[in-house]
Amino acid sequence: MRFPSVRFPLSALLLFTACVDGAVGQTRLAEKGELILAEDFRRHAVYTKDRLPLAEGWVVRVAHGLWERTPEGVRSTWEKGHSPVLVLEGAFEDVVVELDFRYEEEEGKWAACRVSATNPELYPRAYAASVWANVNFKSRGRGFLIENDEWGGHITRVSYKKADFAPGTWHTLRFTLVGNKGQAECNGIQVTGTHEKFGMPKTSLWLATGQSPHELRTLRIYRAAQADADAPKAEGKS
């Protein structure tokens, strides 16, 4: 028995391919433009609470935890109190940030990688925009999320999707800020949202990890290029 042949239009084939690749609906706010900072965590053997030089206009300091260089990047160690946080200080606005991270599972210790952008002078004790790749931190949804976080106060979840992040594996987290829009990508998952504080001029990038051992490597910060023309600007920006 012969079956009649069926021809699919090219558009349908392209749509099927996009579905397989996980690309449907994943329009980026911006592409990578001029490189602002390339940091492979090779400049210093140990990071301290004192400001240490990076590239021109950038310094790094420890806010919490212990941070030491490894063969591939920098490793965070938690002892007690606040989970480890490394702060990079430098001026930026609309950017694309890319960071590789991985973690080790340890019983009784939670795991997550957070990247936050803010301006402590304009917005004291708050992160203007944060992205979480959260494995099992109970105070946040387990998965991938963008938020605005006022320390000890109100946390606004802007966008969230369930996601898993395997231990012992390098994951690349991409965080884009254009005006008041934020977008994050990791492992083919994308979250996008808008908040009035996202568009403020930033002066620091906070890299945070969970209590279990984490490593960071290959941090890149780019100016956002070919940005979404509809992205609203923050008040006071031209």
N, C-alpha and C positions, 0 to 999 in steps of 0.2 A: 504494500500500500504506500502510495506516495503522498506526501503532505505538501500543500502549496507553500512556496517560498514567501517569506515575509521580509519586507524591506523597511528598515527604520530610518527616519530622517537623520541627517547629520547632527542636528541640534539635540535629538534624543540620545544619540551615542555620546555626545560630549557631556550631557547631563549625567549619564550613567557613569562615565569616567570620573567626573567630579565627585559623585557620591562615593565611589570606591576610595578616592584619595582623601575624602573628608573635607573637601574644599567648598562645598555648597554653603552659601550664606556667610562665608568668612572673609568679608571685605575688610581690608586694613585701613585704619584711619590715616596712616602715613607710612612712607618708606624711609629707609635710612639715608640721611644726607651727610653733611660734614661731620667727621669724627671729632668729638669734643674731648673724650678721655678713653684711653686704652690702658687697662690695668690688669696685669696678670699676677699680681701679688708676689712679685719677685724682688721688690725694692728693699724690703725690710725683713729681717729674720723673725723679729717679734714686734707686735704692735702694742702700744701703750696708751694711756690716757692723755699723754702729751701729743700735740699735733705734729705729725711727721710729713715731710714734703712728698708729693706725687708729681704730676705734671704741673706746668705753669698754671697758677690760679687754683690749684687743688691741694688739699691736705687731707690726712686721714687720722682718726683717733679712735680709741676704744671707749664705748659708752658702758658696756657690761661684758663680763666674761673674760676668758683668755683666748687670745688669737695668736697662732704660730704658723710659720710657713711650712709647707709640705712640698714634696717633689712636684706636685701638680698645681698647687694653689695655696690656700690658707685654710687652716683648720680651727674651728671653734670648740672650746671646752667649757662646759658649765659645771660650776662647783656648788653654788648656792645663790639664792636671791633671784634677780631678774635673769632671764635667758640672754645668751650672748648677742651683742649688737656692735657692729662696726660702722662708723660714720665717716662718709666722704663729704667734705665741704667744698663747694664751688658753685658759681652762679649758672643757672640754666632755666629755660622755660619749656617750650615745646620740644620734646625729646622722644627718642626710641632708646630704651635701655635693654641690653641683653646680658644675662648672667647664667653661668652654668653652676649647678649645685648638685650635691648628693649627700646622703645621710646613712648612718648605721643604726640599726635597731638595737635598743638596749631596754631591757625590762624596767618598767616603772618610769621611763623618761619619754616625753612626747617629742615629735619631730614635725618640723615645718620650715619653710623658707619664706621670708617676707622682705619685700623691697618697698620702701616708703620714701616719698618726696615731700619736702615741706620747707617752710621759712620760719624759723623760731622767733624772729623779730616781728614779722607781720602776723604770725599765727602761733603764739606761745603755747607750749605743752599740748601739741596736737600734730598729727600727720595729715597733711592736706590730702594726699592720695596714697593708698597702700594696695599692694597685691599680695595675696597669700597663696602659696602652694602648701596646703595644710594636710598633713597625714593624719594626725590624731590629737590635735590640740582641742580640748573640750570647749574652750571659750569662743571658738569660731566653727562655722560649718566645715565638715570634713570634705575637702575638695579644693576648688579653685574659685577665688573671689576677689572683688575689688571693693574697697571701702574708704570712708572718711572716718578718722579716729581722733576724737578729743580725749586726751589722757584722763583716766579716772572719771570720765563723763559719758557723753553720748557717742555711740558708734553707729554710723549709717552704712548698712550693707547696700552697695550700689548695684552689684551684679554677682551672681553665684551659679556655679554648676558643680555637680558631683564629679569627682575625679580621684584616681588612685596614682600614687607616686611610689614606685618600687624602691626598696633600699639597695644600696651598693651600686646604683646606676646613675650616670650623669644625666641630668635633665636640664634643658635650656629654657629659661624663663624670659619672655619678651614682654616689656611693659612700655606702652606708648601713651603719651599725654599730649593732647592738642587742644588748646583752649580749655574749655570746661569738660571735655570728653576724655575718658580713659579707656584703654583697651589692654588686655593681657592675653598671652598665648603660651601654652605649654603642652607638649605631647598631643598636638592636634586639637586641643580644646581652646576655645576662645570665649572670653567674657568682655562685654562692652557696657559702659554706662556713663552717666553725666552727673556732675556735682558742682555746685557753685565755687567750691574751694580749689578744684583741680587746676584752674587756670592761673593761680597766683604765681608771681615770680618765685622761683625756688633757690635756696642757698645750701641745701644739704640733701644727700641721699643716704638712707639708713638701711643697712643690710643686716637682717636679723635671722637667727636660727633657733631651733628648738633646743631642748636639754640634752638630747642624745648627740653624739659626735657628728658634726657636719663639715663638709668642705665646700669652698667656693673657688671658682677659677674663671678666667676669661671674661672679665667685666668690660663691656663696651657701652659708651654713651654717645649717641649721634643726635644732631639736630634733626627734627622731623622735616621731611621733604615731601612734596606733593600732598600736603595735608588736606583733609576734608574741608572744602570751602564753607560748609554749613556749620562747622564747629564754632560754638559761641565763645566769644572772648570774655575774660574776666573783667570786672569793672576796673576802670583806670588804665586798661591796656589799649594801645592803638591798634 
